[in-house]
């Protein structure tokens, strides 16, 4: 029999990253890890075949750790996945909404269910993780304590979903990079390809403007541009960029060559298929 492949994620079983792994890689074994360092190391050491790393959320913005950890990891982006975040109000078996007095969850999730907290008049209690808050509810075994987590977290912990989709905004979505040890570049002729790169500009006037000029003149669509401080200084800045296009396309090649002229370093982090989610949101 073929051994099941493994995909690592940061968080406890039932976390939204766990759910993303199961949707993007059905049939694979999911491997929970304590933090992003451990998640990346699982792939580096061969403990996992791939890892699911959140890179941005349309409500709270980028995940800053990924900017720092991914470029130095030696891993490559081989795919992307968009995961709709559907918060559930979860309690122990037999609990009812009117029983709840305290709500446990991660601080970001707590901020996304403000209307629910106000409507129910309950006390918010911050925890380290959404799925971890579900585990805490099991330990407390009290009808007065509830959690905000995924339906998967409820299922894995033997809890009951008291109400689905309790988030304030219905469009809460997290984008993930799926990374591996080896590159998996799509064929050149394949459409809908994303190229992700990281570059550091020279410390000269208009360096960023000139570095990005090649994308405009070669008609390359840039879908993401994020900055982060380089080497812990306030002088040098690195930029992470996602663009539409294959690295072998003539226009993108010219744009990157122009960028390299104004950059001290430029690293291609991945060339991978664009998620069908992108097309669905254009209509």
Secondary structure as UniProt FT lines:
FT   STRAND          6..10
FT   TURN            13..14
FT   HELIX           16..24
FT   TURN            26..27
FT   STRAND          29..33
FT   HELIX           36..44
FT   TURN            45..46
FT   STRAND          50..57
FT   TURN            58..60
FT   STRAND          61..62
FT   HELIX           64..71
FT   TURN            72..74
FT   STRAND          76..84
FT   STRAND          88..91
FT   TURN            93..94
FT   HELIX           97..99
FT   STRAND          102..106
FT   HELIX           107..111
FT   TURN            112..113
FT   HELIX           114..120
FT   STRAND          123..127
FT   HELIX           130..140
FT   TURN            143..144
FT   STRAND          145..149
FT   HELIX           151..156
FT   TURN            157..158
FT   STRAND          160..163
FT   TURN            170..171
FT   STRAND          173..180
FT   TURN            188..189
FT   STRAND          193..201
FT   TURN            205..206
FT   HELIX           207..217
FT   TURN            218..219
FT   STRAND          222..229
FT   TURN            231..232
FT   STRAND          237..244
FT   TURN            247..248
FT   HELIX           250..262
FT   STRAND          263..273
FT   HELIX           276..280
FT   TURN            281..282
//
